[in-house]
Amino acid sequence: MAKQKMFIRHRLSNRLCHWFIAASGLFTMITGLSFLYPSFGWLGNIAGTPTLARIIHPFTGVAMCVVLVILSVRYYHHNRWNKYDLAWMKNVKHVMTDNEEKIPPVGHYNPGQKMLFRTNLLSGLVLGVTGFIMWQPYFAPNFSPEVVQWAILIHVIAALLMIQSIVVHVWMALWVEGSIPGMLYGKVSRAWLKKHHPMSVEEYEREQP
C-alpha cells in the first residue's frame, strides 16, 4: 500500500498556542466556577487554596486572552467567509446526520468552525475587558461600583458562552476522526483533507508540493 501524502495543517507555534489556551482556559474556567457557584467552591483548591485561586485566576485569564488573540490573527485568513459556506449551512442537517454524500464541499474550515472561531474570539475580548474592570485591587477602584457590577454580569455571560463554545469545539474534534492527531502532530493526510476539506486540497498541494 502506497504511503499517504501528508500535509502540515497546524505549525508547531500554532499548536503550542492552541494547547496553552486549552490549559490556561481550563484552569481559569475551573477557578471561575468556584467563585460563581458556592457549591463549586472546592474547585478553587486546584490552585492550592481558594484564596490563591482568586489571585492567580485573572493572570491566567489575561494570558489566555492574549494568546487567543495572537492565534486568531494567525488563523483569520482561513476563517473568512467564502462562496462555499452558504451551501454548507443550507445543508447542515446532513452534516448533523453524517450524511456525507449530501454535504457540500468546504475549504480550510467549514462554517461551523468559523462561527466557533468568532464566538471564542468575541468571548475572549469581552472577558479580557470586563476582567480588567473588575480586577481587585488593581483596576476595580478606578471604576464606579455600578460599572464593576455590570462588568461582573457581562463577564459571567461571556464565560458561560465560551464554555458552551468549547464544549462544541471538543465534541467536533472527537466527532471528526483525525482532528485531534492533526492538532497534536500538525499533519493530516491528503485523504483526510479530500474527505473533510476538499476545496483546500489544491491550496495545500500548491503551498506544500
C-alpha positions in Angstrom: 0.0 0.0 0.0 1.4 3.4 -1.0 2.2 5.7 1.8 -0.3 8.6 2.3 1.0 12.0 1.4 0.9 14.2 4.5 0.4 18.0 4.7 1.2 20.4 7.5 -2.1 21.7 8.7 -1.0 23.2 12.1 2.5 24.5 12.5 4.3 23.9 15.9 4.0 27.5 17.1 0.2 27.4 16.5 -0.2 24.1 18.2 1.7 25.4 21.2 -0.6 28.4 21.3 -3.7 26.1 21.0 -2.7 23.9 23.8 -1.6 26.8 26.0 -5.1 28.3 25.5 -6.6 24.9 26.4 -4.6 24.5 29.6 -4.8 28.1 30.8 -8.5 28.3 29.8 -9.3 25.1 31.7 -7.6 26.4 34.9 -9.4 29.8 34.5 -12.7 28.1 33.9 -12.5 25.8 36.9 -11.4 28.6 39.3 -14.1 30.9 37.8 -16.8 28.3 38.5 -15.5 28.1 42.1 -16.2 31.8 42.5 -19.6 31.8 40.7 -21.3 28.9 42.5 -20.8 28.4 46.3 -21.4 24.6 45.8 -18.4 24.6 43.5 -16.1 26.4 45.9 -14.0 23.3 46.4 -12.8 23.6 42.8 -10.6 26.6 44.0 -8.3 24.0 45.6 -6.9 23.3 42.2 -4.6 26.3 42.9 -3.8 25.1 46.4 -6.3 27.2 48.2 -9.4 29.2 47.2 -7.6 32.4 48.1 -4.7 31.6 45.9 -7.1 30.7 43.1 -8.6 34.2 43.3 -5.1 35.7 43.0 -4.0 33.5 40.0 -7.3 33.5 38.1 -7.0 36.9 36.5 -3.4 36.4 35.5 -4.1 33.1 33.7 -7.2 34.7 32.2 -5.1 37.5 30.7 -2.5 35.1 29.4 -5.3 33.0 27.8 -6.9 36.1 26.1 -3.6 37.4 24.8 -2.6 34.1 23.2 -6.1 33.6 21.9 -5.9 37.0 20.1 -2.5 36.0 18.7 -3.8 32.7 17.4 -6.9 34.3 16.0 -4.8 36.7 14.0 -2.8 33.8 12.6 -5.9 31.9 11.6 -8.0 34.8 10.5 -7.4 34.3 6.7 -8.6 30.7 6.9 -11.8 31.8 8.7 -13.1 34.4 6.2 -16.5 33.7 4.7 -16.4 32.4 1.1 -18.8 31.3 -1.6 -18.9 27.7 -0.4 -20.2 28.4 3.1 -23.8 29.2 2.3 -24.4 25.9 0.6 -22.9 24.1 3.6 -25.1 26.0 6.0 -28.2 25.2 3.9 -27.4 21.5 4.2 -26.3 21.5 7.9 -28.9 18.8 8.6 -26.9 16.4 6.5 -23.8 17.4 8.5 -25.5 16.6 11.8 -26.7 13.2 10.5 -23.3 12.4 9.0 -24.9 12.0 5.5 -21.5 12.6 3.7 -22.8 12.2 0.2 -25.0 15.3 0.6 -22.6 17.6 2.5 -21.3 20.4 0.2 -17.5 20.7 -0.1 -15.8 23.3 2.1 -12.3 24.9 2.2 -9.8 25.1 5.1 -12.6 25.4 7.7 -16.3 24.8 7.5 -18.9 27.5 8.6 -19.5 25.8 11.9 -15.8 26.1 12.7 -15.8 29.7 11.5 -18.7 30.6 13.8 -16.9 29.0 16.8 -13.8 31.0 15.8 -15.8 34.2 16.1 -17.6 33.2 19.2 -14.3 32.3 21.0 -12.6 35.5 19.9 -15.5 37.8 20.9 -15.9 36.0 24.2 -12.2 36.3 24.9 -12.2 40.0 24.1 -15.2 40.6 26.4 -13.7 38.5 29.2 -10.4 40.5 28.9 -12.1 43.9 29.1 -14.6 43.1 31.8 -11.9 41.2 33.7 -9.7 44.3 33.9 -12.6 46.4 35.1 -13.5 44.0 38.0 -9.9 43.1 38.9 -9.3 43.8 42.6 -7.3 45.5 43.9 -5.6 46.8 40.8 -8.2 48.3 38.4 -11.6 48.0 40.0 -11.1 51.0 42.3 -10.9 53.2 39.2 -14.5 52.5 38.3 -17.8 53.1 40.0 -19.5 50.2 41.8 -22.2 50.2 39.2 -19.7 49.8 36.3 -18.0 47.0 38.2 -21.3 45.2 38.8 -22.2 45.4 35.1 -18.7 44.1 34.3 -19.2 41.1 36.6 -22.5 40.3 35.0 -21.2 40.6 31.4 -18.0 38.6 32.4 -20.1 35.7 33.6 -22.3 35.7 30.5 -19.2 35.8 28.2 -17.6 33.0 30.3 -20.7 30.7 30.0 -20.8 31.4 26.3 -17.2 30.5 25.9 -17.7 27.3 27.9 -20.5 26.2 25.6 -18.4 27.0 22.6 -15.5 25.0 23.9 -17.8 22.0 24.6 -19.0 22.1 21.0 -15.4 22.5 19.8 -14.3 19.4 21.8 -17.3 17.5 20.5 -16.5 18.4 16.9 -12.8 17.4 17.4 -13.9 14.0 18.8 -16.6 13.5 16.1 -14.3 14.1 13.1 -11.7 11.3 13.2 -8.2 12.6 12.7 -8.8 16.1 14.0 -7.0 15.6 17.4 -3.9 13.9 15.9 -3.8 16.8 13.4 -3.6 19.3 16.3 -1.2 17.1 18.3 1.3 16.3 15.5 0.4 19.1 13.0 0.0 16.8 9.9 -3.0 15.4 8.1 -3.2 13.1 5.1 -4.4 14.0 1.6 -7.2 11.6 2.0 -8.4 13.3 5.2 -8.3 16.7 3.5 -10.1 15.3 0.5 -12.9 14.0 2.7 -13.4 16.9 5.2 -12.0 20.0 3.4 -11.8 19.1 -0.3 -11.7 22.7 -1.5 -8.4 23.3 0.3 -6.5 20.3 -1.3 -5.3 22.3 -4.2 -4.1 25.1 -1.9 -2.1 22.6 0.2 -0.6 21.0 -2.8 0.5 24.4 -4.2 2.0 25.5 -0.9 3.5 22.1 0.1 4.4 20.3 -3.1 
